[in-house]
Amino acid sequence: MANERLRALEDVEKEIAIILHCAGTIVLELSKDKHNSGLIDRQLNQFTASVNRVENELSSQIRYLTQVATGQPHEGSTYSARKDCQMALNRAEYTRMKLGELARTCEIMLDPQT
């Protein structure tokens, strides 16, 4: 799951490179006295398509991260279970410590040598 998300982000990075290339080509073509309208249209279409793909993928990633950050259950997450387990271990350790203190207190009170 994490590898898929990383690959998707790598694809977004490639799309951003395409966007920058298209924008550069368009600006370069527009700076000419006689520009090629067909090239500009093709680059503009590719630019727009790439921007849409980046926007969709980043929105998907943000939705996923929002879901993860709010603690809602989601596929592949073990954070909540690990957190619950750690809290249970902490409570068990605290209980063991308090029982040990209680046992020592009882031994002191019941010791006939005092």
C-alpha positions in Angstrom: 0.0 0.0 0.0 2.7 2.5 1.0 4.8 1.5 -2.1 1.8 2.2 -4.3 1.3 5.6 -2.7 5.0 6.4 -3.3 4.8 5.3 -6.9 1.7 7.5 -7.4 3.7 10.5 -6.0 6.6 9.7 -8.3 4.1 9.8 -11.2 2.9 13.2 -9.9 6.4 14.4 -9.9 6.8 13.3 -13.6 3.6 15.0 -14.5 4.8 18.2 -12.9 7.9 18.0 -15.0 5.7 17.6 -18.1 3.7 20.6 -17.0 6.8 22.7 -16.7 8.1 21.5 -20.0 4.8 22.3 -21.7 4.7 25.8 -20.1 8.2 26.5 -21.2 7.4 25.4 -24.8 4.3 27.6 -24.8 6.2 30.6 -23.5 9.0 30.0 -25.9 6.6 29.7 -28.9 4.6 32.8 -27.8 7.8 34.8 -27.6 8.5 34.3 -31.4 7.3 36.8 -33.9 5.5 34.1 -35.8 4.3 31.3 -33.5 3.0 27.9 -34.4 -0.6 27.8 -33.2 -0.9 24.0 -33.6 2.1 23.4 -31.4 0.7 25.8 -28.8 -2.7 24.1 -28.8 -1.1 20.6 -28.5 1.1 21.8 -25.6 -1.8 23.6 -24.0 -3.9 20.4 -24.1 -1.1 18.3 -22.7 -0.5 21.0 -20.0 -4.2 21.0 -19.0 -4.4 17.2 -19.0 -1.3 16.9 -16.8 -2.6 19.6 -14.4 -5.9 17.7 -14.0 -4.0 14.4 -13.4 -1.8 16.1 -10.7 -4.8 17.7 -9.1 -6.7 14.4 -8.9 -3.9 12.4 -7.5 -2.9 15.0 -5.0 -6.5 15.3 -3.9 -6.6 11.6 -3.5 -3.4 11.6 -1.4 -4.7 14.5 0.8 -8.0 12.6 1.4 -6.0 9.5 2.4 -3.7 11.6 4.7 -6.7 13.3 6.2 -8.3 10.0 7.0 -5.1 8.6 8.5 -4.5 11.8 10.6 -8.0 11.8 12.1 -7.7 8.3 13.4 -10.6 6.9 11.3 -10.2 3.3 10.4 -8.6 2.8 7.0 -7.1 0.0 5.1 -3.7 -1.1 6.2 -3.5 0.9 9.4 -2.3 -0.6 12.6 -1.7 2.7 14.5 -4.9 2.5 16.5 -4.3 -1.2 17.5 -0.6 -0.5 18.4 -1.7 2.5 20.5 -4.3 0.5 22.3 -1.8 -2.3 22.9 0.8 0.1 24.3 -1.7 1.8 26.6 -2.8 -1.7 27.9 0.8 -2.6 28.6 1.3 0.7 30.4 -1.8 0.0 32.5 -0.6 -3.5 33.3 2.8 -2.3 34.3 1.3 0.4 36.6 -1.0 -2.2 38.1 1.9 -4.6 38.7 3.9 -1.8 40.4 0.9 -0.8 42.6 0.3 -4.5 43.6 4.0 -4.8 44.5 3.7 -1.7 46.7 0.6 -3.2 48.3 2.3 -6.5 48.9 5.3 -4.8 50.6 2.9 -2.8 52.8 1.0 -5.9 53.8 4.3 -7.7 54.6 5.4 -4.8 56.8 2.0 -4.7 58.6 1.9 -8.5 59.2 5.5 -8.9 60.1 5.5 -10.1 63.8 9.0 -8.6 64.5 7.7 -5.0 64.7 
